[in-house]
Amino acid sequence: MGTEGAAPWSVLRKDDEQRSLLNSLEATSSERIIDPCIYRVPPILRKMNEEAYTPSLVSIGPFHRGNETLKPTQHLKFSYANKFLMRTRQQNSVDDYARAVRDWEDEIRRRYYESIPMGRDEFVEMILMDGCFIIELFVSVFLEITSKSNGGTYLLTKRWPVGFDIMRDLILLENQIPFFVLEGLFNLAFPNGLNDKISFHELAFENLSPSFKPTIYSPNSKMCKKFSYSYFVDHHLTLPNGDRLQVEHLCDMLRAFYVPSNPPTIVRGSNHKVKCSCTANQLHEAGLKFEVHQDRGIFELECSEGVFKMPLIRINVMTEIMLRNLVAFEQCHHNFEKYYVTNHMFLLYNLIKTGKDVEILVEKGIMENFLGDNNDVATMIIKLSQQVVFAGINTNYGNLYVKLDEFYNNPYHKYKANFVREYWSTPWKRVSLFGGILLLSLTLIQTICSIISLFKK
């Protein structure tokens, strides 16, 4: 009797437990799977260079919050956040901004791949503080630059080392808050745009552009000069169907600097040639000519009639940090069909194995090396490719690799290159060659004359 009476309670308890478990799974699913875009760098990548993924001055978002080495600079965020609140106090109070962030809280949490173990108030305060800091920083720099002020004190324009470190920190994959939060707070503060015309998209572009555009394009090239915000929107943010690309965060926006809105198709590596079997120096010794395409994007390469045309490659202190974080984002967020920066990095790895390869590219004007030592550049590029998953190949690159290998493996090109190198590479060698040919000709003529005279006798 007692057992019969206890059974319904036991079943109900199990139902409750199952329902609780299902609710927990649903909550976990909604937080971790729906639209995540901010990730911790996988340990297998992070161990290759910890510093390239770790902020050095300011933490943004939850992953590096509480980092003891960053606490001395927390006052920077407080200072800029307060300036933002003072700048916009006539439009909104801090409670208005906090209320908006609370409304977005669930959506913000879902943008992080892992659950964030923070209470609501602490989480909202962190997002609000970091969002106000970034917006005020961008607004301050933009207004100072456009007003041509000489008396400004803003970090990015007046204190270069600090400003450089801040910009570096703002594009790290682990150091992000969702772009829609920044845009939402900005729109609350400036409903018609900054100065009644500048959107947050444009504001972010104008702040990222001076630091990162010259790392991708030569400052003196036509490509760099025409890479305005309108060009960026038309060629990098507007999809072929007319829709606007959704920017997930500042790291993603930087990736859009590299990737045009209609990039080459990427196919599975098993269906296409995925690498080149010869390096830049080997191709040079085989007779391939290298030419720089200063006004082309990074995916626009040509190889025809023994000439390999490439866009300029700039290597400086930001190159490794940018490529590591963009590749990590692609590896975490996209499938292989969108491994565009990853493909670009593997192109460099295919061409460069030693300092001699770097030397050839520098001599031909294809690479600008601001690190100094060519061997350091080669080592950096080799390490960049380690532990990176490479599942797809850009069809442009795949076709290029086929052409490069065909050129390299053709004996005629090697014989021709050896001849040119040995007998035609300098004026003195050409003079010597003509002298030898002339001497040989005269000797041949003398021999023929001797034979003729012999027969006449």
C-alpha positions as CSV (number, residue, x, y, z in Angstrom):
1,M,0.0,0.0,0.0
2,G,2.8,2.3,0.9
3,T,4.6,1.4,-2.2
4,E,1.6,2.1,-4.4
5,G,1.0,5.5,-2.7
6,A,4.7,6.5,-3.2
7,A,4.8,5.6,-6.9
8,P,2.9,8.7,-8.2
9,W,5.2,11.0,-6.3
10,S,8.2,9.1,-7.7
11,V,6.9,9.4,-11.2
12,L,6.2,13.1,-10.7
13,R,9.6,13.7,-9.3
14,K,11.2,12.0,-12.4
15,D,9.0,14.1,-14.6
16,D,10.1,17.2,-12.8
17,E,13.7,16.2,-13.1
18,Q,13.3,15.4,-16.8
19,R,11.5,18.7,-17.4
20,S,14.2,20.5,-15.5
21,L,16.9,18.7,-17.5
22,L,15.1,19.6,-20.8
23,N,14.8,23.2,-19.8
24,S,18.4,23.3,-18.9
25,L,19.4,21.8,-22.2
26,E,17.2,24.2,-24.1
27,A,18.7,27.1,-22.2
28,T,22.2,25.8,-22.8
29,S,21.4,25.3,-26.4
30,S,20.0,28.8,-26.9
31,E,23.0,30.3,-25.1
32,R,25.8,28.3,-26.8
33,I,24.6,27.4,-30.2
34,I,22.4,30.2,-31.6
35,D,24.4,32.8,-33.4
36,P,27.7,32.6,-31.5
37,C,30.4,34.8,-32.9
38,I,32.9,35.5,-30.1
39,Y,35.2,32.6,-29.1
40,R,38.2,31.7,-27.0
41,V,41.1,30.9,-29.3
42,P,41.5,27.1,-29.4
43,P,44.4,26.0,-27.1
44,I,46.2,24.3,-30.0
45,L,46.4,27.7,-31.8
46,R,46.9,29.8,-28.7
47,K,50.0,27.9,-27.6
48,M,51.8,28.9,-30.8
49,N,51.9,32.6,-29.7
50,E,50.0,33.5,-26.5
51,E,50.8,37.2,-26.8
52,A,49.1,37.5,-30.2
53,Y,45.7,36.7,-28.7
54,T,46.0,38.4,-25.4
55,P,45.2,42.1,-24.7
56,S,48.2,44.2,-23.5
57,L,46.3,47.3,-22.3
58,V,42.5,47.0,-22.1
59,S,40.1,44.1,-21.7
60,I,36.9,44.1,-23.6
61,G,34.2,41.6,-22.8
62,P,34.3,38.8,-20.3
63,F,37.2,36.6,-21.3
64,H,40.0,38.8,-20.0
65,R,38.0,40.6,-17.3
66,G,39.9,40.5,-14.0
67,N,43.3,40.0,-15.7
68,E,45.7,41.4,-13.1
69,T,48.1,42.8,-15.7
70,L,45.3,45.0,-17.2
71,K,43.9,46.5,-14.0
72,P,46.3,49.5,-13.9
73,T,44.7,50.7,-17.1
74,Q,41.1,50.3,-16.1
75,H,41.0,54.0,-15.4
76,L,41.2,54.6,-19.2
77,K,37.9,52.8,-19.7
78,F,36.3,54.7,-16.8
79,S,37.6,58.0,-18.1
80,Y,36.3,57.5,-21.7
81,A,33.0,56.0,-20.6
82,N,32.4,59.0,-18.3
83,K,33.2,61.4,-21.2
84,F,30.6,59.5,-23.4
85,L,27.9,59.9,-20.7
86,M,28.8,63.6,-20.3
87,R,28.8,64.1,-24.0
88,T,25.3,62.6,-24.4
89,R,23.7,63.5,-21.1
90,Q,21.1,65.7,-22.8
91,Q,19.8,62.8,-24.9
92,N,20.1,59.9,-22.4
93,S,21.0,59.1,-18.8
94,V,23.1,56.2,-17.7
95,D,19.9,54.4,-16.8
96,D,18.6,54.7,-20.4
97,Y,21.7,53.0,-21.7
98,A,21.7,50.3,-18.9
99,R,18.0,49.6,-19.7
100,A,18.9,49.0,-23.3
101,V,21.7,46.7,-22.4
102,R,19.4,44.7,-20.1
103,D,16.9,44.3,-22.9
104,W,19.7,43.0,-25.1
105,E,21.3,40.8,-22.4
106,D,20.0,37.4,-23.7
107,E,21.1,38.2,-27.2
108,I,24.5,39.4,-26.1
109,R,25.1,36.2,-24.1
110,R,24.2,34.1,-27.0
111,R,26.9,35.7,-29.1
112,Y,29.5,34.2,-26.8
113,Y,30.3,30.6,-27.7
114,E,30.5,29.6,-24.0
115,S,28.3,30.5,-21.1
116,I,29.4,33.6,-19.2
117,P,29.3,32.9,-15.4
118,M,28.4,36.4,-14.4
119,G,25.3,37.8,-12.7
120,R,23.0,40.1,-14.6
121,D,24.1,43.4,-13.0
122,E,27.8,42.7,-13.3
123,F,27.3,41.5,-16.9
124,V,25.3,44.6,-17.9
125,E,27.7,46.9,-16.2
126,M,30.7,45.3,-18.1
127,I,29.0,45.5,-21.5
128,L,27.9,49.1,-20.9
129,M,31.3,50.2,-19.7
130,D,33.2,48.6,-22.6
131,G,30.6,49.8,-25.1
132,C,30.7,53.4,-23.9
133,F,34.5,53.3,-23.8
134,I,34.9,52.1,-27.5
135,I,32.3,54.6,-28.8
136,E,33.8,57.6,-27.0
137,L,37.2,56.6,-28.1
138,F,36.1,56.4,-31.7
139,V,34.1,59.6,-31.5
140,S,36.9,61.6,-29.9
141,V,39.5,60.5,-32.4
142,F,37.2,61.1,-35.3
143,L,36.2,64.6,-34.2
144,E,39.8,65.5,-33.4
145,I,41.1,64.4,-36.8
146,T,38.3,66.0,-38.8
147,S,38.7,69.3,-36.9
148,K,42.5,69.2,-37.4
149,S,42.9,70.1,-33.7
150,N,46.5,70.4,-32.6
151,G,45.8,70.5,-28.9
152,G,44.1,67.1,-28.5
153,T,45.0,64.6,-25.9
154,Y,43.3,61.5,-27.3
155,L,45.3,58.3,-27.1
156,L,45.1,57.2,-30.7
157,T,46.4,60.4,-32.1
158,K,48.7,61.9,-29.5
159,R,50.3,59.0,-27.6
160,W,51.3,56.6,-30.3
161,P,52.5,53.6,-28.3
162,V,49.4,53.6,-26.1
163,G,47.1,54.2,-29.1
164,F,48.8,51.4,-31.0
165,D,48.3,49.0,-28.1
166,I,44.6,50.0,-27.8
167,M,43.9,49.4,-31.5
168,R,45.7,46.1,-31.3
169,D,43.6,45.1,-28.4
170,L,40.3,46.1,-30.0
171,I,40.7,43.6,-32.9
172,L,41.7,40.5,-30.8
173,L,39.1,37.7,-31.2
174,E,38.9,37.1,-27.4
175,N,38.5,40.8,-26.7
176,Q,35.1,41.6,-28.3
177,I,31.6,42.6,-27.5
178,P,28.9,42.3,-30.3
179,F,28.9,44.9,-32.9
180,F,25.1,45.4,-32.6
181,V,25.6,46.6,-29.0
182,L,28.1,49.3,-30.1
183,E,25.8,50.3,-32.9
184,G,22.7,50.3,-30.6
185,L,24.3,52.4,-27.9
186,F,25.6,54.8,-30.6
187,N,22.2,55.1,-32.2
188,L,20.7,55.9,-28.8
189,A,23.2,58.7,-28.3
190,F,23.2,60.0,-31.9
191,P,19.8,59.1,-33.5
192,N,20.7,61.0,-36.7
193,G,24.4,59.9,-36.7
194,L,27.4,61.7,-35.4
195,N,27.3,65.3,-36.8
196,D,23.9,64.3,-38.1
197,K,25.4,62.1,-40.8
198,I,28.1,59.6,-39.6
199,S,26.9,56.1,-38.8
200,F,28.7,53.8,-36.4
201,H,29.7,51.6,-39.3
202,E,31.5,54.6,-40.8
203,L,32.9,55.7,-37.5
204,A,34.4,52.3,-36.9
205,F,35.8,52.1,-40.4
206,E,37.5,55.6,-40.0
207,N,39.1,54.5,-36.7
208,L,40.3,51.1,-37.9
209,S,41.4,52.2,-41.3
210,P,44.5,54.3,-40.4
211,S,46.0,51.5,-38.3
212,F,45.1,48.4,-40.5
213,K,44.6,49.5,-44.1
214,P,48.3,50.3,-44.6
215,T,49.1,46.8,-43.3
216,I,47.1,45.4,-46.2
217,Y,47.7,47.9,-49.0
218,S,50.7,50.2,-49.8
219,P,49.9,53.8,-48.6
220,N,51.0,55.1,-52.0
221,S,49.0,52.7,-54.1
222,K,45.8,53.6,-55.9
223,M,44.0,50.8,-54.0
224,C,44.8,52.3,-50.6
225,K,43.8,55.8,-51.7
226,K,40.4,54.7,-53.2
227,F,39.7,52.4,-50.2
228,S,37.2,54.9,-48.7
229,Y,34.2,54.1,-46.6
230,S,31.9,54.2,-49.7
231,Y,34.3,51.9,-51.5
232,F,34.3,49.6,-48.5
233,V,30.5,49.4,-48.4
234,D,30.1,48.9,-52.1
235,H,32.9,46.3,-52.6
236,H,33.2,44.6,-49.2
237,L,29.9,44.9,-47.3
238,T,27.3,44.8,-50.0
239,L,26.6,41.2,-51.1
240,P,25.9,40.3,-54.8
241,N,22.1,40.1,-54.0
242,G,22.2,43.7,-52.6
243,D,22.0,42.7,-48.9
244,R,24.4,44.2,-46.4
245,L,26.9,41.9,-44.7
246,Q,26.3,41.6,-41.0
247,V,29.4,42.7,-39.1
248,E,29.6,40.6,-35.9
249,H,32.3,42.6,-34.0
250,L,35.4,44.7,-34.7
251,C,37.6,41.6,-35.5
252,D,35.0,40.6,-38.1
253,M,35.0,44.1,-39.5
254,L,38.8,43.9,-39.9
255,R,38.3,40.7,-41.8
256,A,36.0,42.5,-44.2
257,F,39.0,44.8,-45.1
258,Y,40.6,41.7,-46.6
259,V,37.5,39.9,-48.1
260,P,35.6,41.5,-51.0
261,S,31.8,40.9,-51.0
262,N,32.1,38.6,-54.0
263,P,35.3,36.6,-53.3
264,P,36.6,33.6,-55.2
265,T,34.9,30.3,-54.6
266,I,36.5,27.9,-52.1
267,V,36.1,24.2,-52.8
268,R,37.2,21.1,-50.8
269,G,41.0,20.5,-51.0
270,S,40.4,16.9,-52.2
271,N,38.9,18.2,-55.4
272,H,41.6,20.7,-56.2
273,K,45.3,21.3,-56.0
274,V,45.9,22.7,-52.5
275,K,49.5,23.7,-52.6
276,C,52.5,24.8,-54.7
277,S,55.5,22.5,-54.7
278,C,58.0,25.3,-55.3
279,T,59.0,28.4,-53.4
280,A,59.5,32.0,-54.6
281,N,63.2,31.5,-54.9
282,Q,62.9,28.2,-56.8
283,L,60.4,29.8,-59.2
284,H,62.8,32.7,-59.6
285,E,65.7,30.4,-60.4
286,A,63.4,28.6,-62.9
287,G,63.0,31.9,-64.8
288,L,59.6,33.1,-63.5
289,K,59.3,36.9,-63.4
290,F,57.7,38.5,-60.5
291,E,55.7,41.7,-60.8
292,V,53.8,43.7,-58.2
293,H,50.1,44.6,-58.7
294,Q,49.8,47.6,-56.5
295,D,46.2,48.3,-57.3
296,R,44.7,44.8,-56.8
297,G,43.1,43.0,-53.8
298,I,44.9,40.2,-52.0
299,F,43.0,37.5,-54.1
300,E,43.8,39.0,-57.5
301,L,46.9,37.1,-58.7
302,E,47.9,36.3,-62.3
303,C,50.4,33.9,-63.8
304,S,50.8,33.9,-67.6
305,E,53.6,33.9,-70.2
306,G,56.2,33.4,-67.5
307,V,55.1,36.4,-65.4
308,F,53.6,36.1,-61.9
309,K,51.7,39.2,-60.8
310,M,50.9,39.6,-57.1
311,P,49.5,42.4,-55.0
312,L,51.8,44.1,-52.5
313,I,52.4,42.2,-49.3
314,R,53.3,44.4,-46.3
315,I,54.9,42.7,-43.2
316,N,55.1,44.7,-40.0
317,V,54.6,44.2,-36.3
318,M,50.8,44.0,-36.7
319,T,50.8,41.4,-39.5
320,E,51.1,38.3,-37.3
321,I,48.6,39.6,-34.8
322,M,46.0,40.4,-37.5
323,L,46.5,37.1,-39.4
324,R,46.4,34.9,-36.3
325,N,43.2,36.4,-34.9
326,L,41.4,36.5,-38.3
327,V,42.4,32.9,-39.0
328,A,41.3,31.8,-35.6
329,F,38.0,33.6,-36.1
330,E,37.5,31.8,-39.5
331,Q,38.5,28.4,-37.9
332,C,36.0,28.9,-35.1
333,H,33.1,30.6,-36.8
334,H,33.0,29.7,-40.5
335,N,33.0,26.5,-42.5
336,F,35.8,25.8,-45.0
337,E,33.9,27.6,-47.8
338,K,34.7,31.0,-46.1
339,Y,38.4,30.4,-45.2
340,Y,39.5,33.4,-47.2
341,V,42.2,34.8,-44.9
342,T,43.3,31.2,-44.1
343,N,43.8,30.7,-47.8
344,H,45.8,33.9,-48.1
345,M,48.0,32.8,-45.2
346,F,48.6,29.4,-46.9
347,L,49.6,31.2,-50.1
348,L,52.3,33.0,-48.2
349,Y,53.4,29.7,-46.6
350,N,53.6,28.0,-50.0
351,L,55.8,30.7,-51.4
352,I,58.0,31.4,-48.4
353,K,60.1,28.8,-46.6
354,T,63.4,30.6,-46.1
355,G,64.8,34.1,-45.9
356,K,66.0,33.8,-49.5
357,D,62.3,33.5,-50.6
358,V,61.5,36.7,-48.7
359,E,64.6,38.4,-50.3
360,I,63.4,37.6,-53.8
361,L,59.9,39.1,-53.1
362,V,61.4,42.2,-51.5
363,E,63.8,42.7,-54.4
364,K,60.9,42.4,-56.9
365,G,58.8,45.0,-55.0
366,I,56.2,42.5,-54.0
367,M,56.9,42.5,-50.3
368,E,57.7,45.3,-47.9
369,N,59.5,44.0,-44.9
370,F,59.3,46.2,-41.8
371,L,60.5,43.5,-39.4
372,G,64.1,43.9,-40.7
373,D,65.5,40.3,-40.9
374,N,64.2,38.2,-43.8
375,N,64.7,35.0,-41.9
376,D,62.4,36.4,-39.1
377,V,59.6,36.9,-41.7
378,A,60.0,33.4,-43.1
379,T,59.9,31.9,-39.5
380,M,56.8,33.9,-38.7
381,I,54.9,32.7,-41.8
382,I,55.9,29.1,-41.2
383,K,54.6,29.3,-37.6
384,L,51.4,31.0,-38.7
385,S,50.4,27.9,-40.6
386,Q,51.1,25.4,-37.9
387,Q,48.1,23.7,-36.3
388,V,45.7,25.5,-38.7
389,V,43.0,23.3,-40.3
390,F,43.1,23.7,-44.0
391,A,40.0,22.0,-45.6
392,G,39.3,24.1,-48.6
393,I,41.1,25.9,-51.4
394,N,40.4,29.2,-53.1
395,T,39.8,28.3,-56.7
396,N,41.9,31.2,-57.9
397,Y,44.8,30.0,-55.8
398,G,44.3,26.4,-56.9
399,N,44.5,27.3,-60.6
400,L,47.5,29.4,-59.8
401,Y,49.3,26.5,-58.1
402,V,48.8,24.4,-61.2
403,K,50.3,27.0,-63.4
404,L,53.3,27.6,-61.1
405,D,54.1,23.9,-60.9
406,E,53.8,23.5,-64.6
407,F,56.2,26.3,-65.2
408,Y,58.6,25.0,-62.6
409,N,58.6,21.5,-63.9
410,N,59.2,22.5,-67.5
411,P,62.9,21.8,-68.3
412,Y,62.9,24.4,-71.0
413,H,62.3,27.2,-68.5
414,K,65.1,25.9,-66.3
415,Y,67.6,25.7,-69.2
416,K,66.6,29.1,-70.4
417,A,67.0,30.6,-66.9
418,N,70.4,29.0,-66.4
419,F,71.5,30.4,-69.7
420,V,70.3,33.9,-68.9
421,R,71.9,33.7,-65.4
422,E,75.3,32.5,-66.6
423,Y,75.7,34.4,-69.8
424,W,73.1,37.3,-70.0
425,S,72.5,38.7,-66.6
426,T,75.0,41.6,-66.8
427,P,76.5,43.7,-69.6
428,W,79.9,42.2,-69.1
429,K,78.6,38.7,-69.4
430,R,76.8,39.7,-72.6
431,V,80.0,41.3,-74.0
432,S,81.9,38.1,-73.1
433,L,79.3,36.0,-74.8
434,F,79.5,38.1,-78.0
435,G,83.3,38.0,-77.8
436,G,83.2,34.3,-77.5
437,I,80.8,33.9,-80.4
438,L,82.9,36.3,-82.5
439,L,86.1,34.4,-81.7
440,L,84.4,31.1,-82.4
441,S,83.1,32.5,-85.7
442,L,86.5,33.8,-86.8
443,T,88.1,30.4,-85.8
444,L,85.5,28.6,-87.9
445,I,86.0,30.9,-90.9
446,Q,89.8,30.4,-90.6
447,T,89.4,26.6,-90.5
448,I,87.1,26.7,-93.5
449,C,89.5,28.8,-95.4
450,S,92.4,26.5,-94.5
451,I,90.4,23.5,-95.7
452,I,89.5,25.3,-99.0
453,S,93.1,26.2,-99.7
454,L,94.1,22.6,-99.0
455,F,91.8,21.3,-101.6
456,K,92.9,23.8,-104.1
457,K,96.5,22.5,-103.8
